[in-house]
């Protein structure tokens, strides 16, 4: 198994921030966590850059590409309901894989 993370940077459509927040927490994350290989999620607010939000998904899979393909194939279906409150054109997904063990103090 390979443990990786998927960083998803996004913004709400202007004027739809509350709808975005509700949809992301109550609908989107539960939908994403139904994708085999995605085992956890945590949302962050960024401190600069082009995106206001970053969600970090933890992946536990031997085939990251297959998990990402499954995720993308579900978007906009009844298995992953999308919202017009997300600026879909501005979403950036970045999978990352650890190359060294975690170090802590």
C-alpha positions in Angstrom: 0.0 0.0 0.0 1.1 3.5 -0.7 0.0 6.3 1.6 -0.4 9.6 -0.2 -2.3 12.8 0.1 -4.4 14.7 -2.4 -4.4 18.5 -1.9 -7.5 20.1 -3.5 -7.4 23.9 -3.7 -10.7 25.7 -4.3 -12.7 28.9 -4.0 -16.4 29.6 -3.5 -18.3 31.6 -6.1 -18.6 35.2 -5.0 -21.7 35.6 -2.8 -22.1 31.9 -2.3 -19.6 31.3 0.5 -22.2 30.0 3.0 -23.7 27.6 0.5 -20.2 26.5 -0.5 -19.2 25.8 3.2 -22.4 23.8 3.9 -22.2 21.8 0.7 -18.5 21.0 1.1 -18.9 19.8 4.8 -22.2 18.1 4.5 -22.3 16.7 1.0 -18.9 16.8 -0.8 -16.6 15.4 1.8 -18.9 12.5 2.7 -19.3 11.7 -1.1 -15.5 11.8 -1.6 -14.9 9.5 1.4 -17.0 6.9 -0.4 -14.3 6.5 -3.0 -12.3 3.4 -2.2 -8.7 4.4 -1.2 -9.7 7.8 0.3 -9.7 7.4 4.0 -9.8 10.8 5.6 -10.3 14.5 4.9 -9.4 17.8 6.6 -10.3 21.3 5.3 -8.0 24.3 5.7 -8.2 28.0 4.9 -5.2 29.3 3.1 -3.2 32.4 4.0 -2.5 33.8 0.6 -2.3 32.7 -3.0 -4.9 32.1 -5.6 -7.2 29.8 -3.5 -9.0 30.5 -0.2 -9.4 26.8 0.7 -7.4 23.6 0.7 -8.8 20.2 1.5 -6.3 17.5 2.3 -7.5 14.0 1.6 -5.5 11.0 2.9 -5.2 8.1 0.5 -4.3 4.5 1.3 -3.9 2.7 -1.9 -1.4 0.9 -4.1 -2.9 2.7 -7.2 -3.2 6.4 -6.8 -4.1 7.0 -10.4 -7.0 4.6 -10.2 -8.4 6.3 -7.1 -8.1 9.7 -8.8 -9.8 8.4 -12.0 -12.6 7.0 -9.8 -12.9 10.3 -8.0 -13.1 12.3 -11.2 -15.6 9.9 -12.8 -18.0 10.4 -9.9 -18.0 14.2 -10.0 -21.4 15.6 -11.2 -23.2 12.2 -10.8 -25.6 11.1 -8.1 -22.6 9.5 -6.3 -20.9 12.9 -6.1 -23.3 15.8 -6.2 -21.6 19.1 -7.2 -22.7 22.6 -6.3 -22.8 25.8 -8.3 -21.3 27.5 -5.2 -17.8 26.1 -6.1 -15.7 27.9 -8.7 -15.2 24.6 -10.6 -13.0 26.2 -13.2 -10.5 27.2 -10.5 -10.1 23.9 -8.7 -6.6 22.5 -8.5 -5.9 18.9 -7.4 -2.4 18.0 -6.5 -1.6 14.4 -5.4 1.6 14.1 -3.3 3.5 11.0 -2.1 5.9 11.0 0.8 9.5 10.5 -0.2 10.9 10.5 3.3 9.5 9.4 6.7 7.6 12.0 8.8 9.9 13.8 11.3 8.6 15.4 14.4 10.0 17.2 17.4 
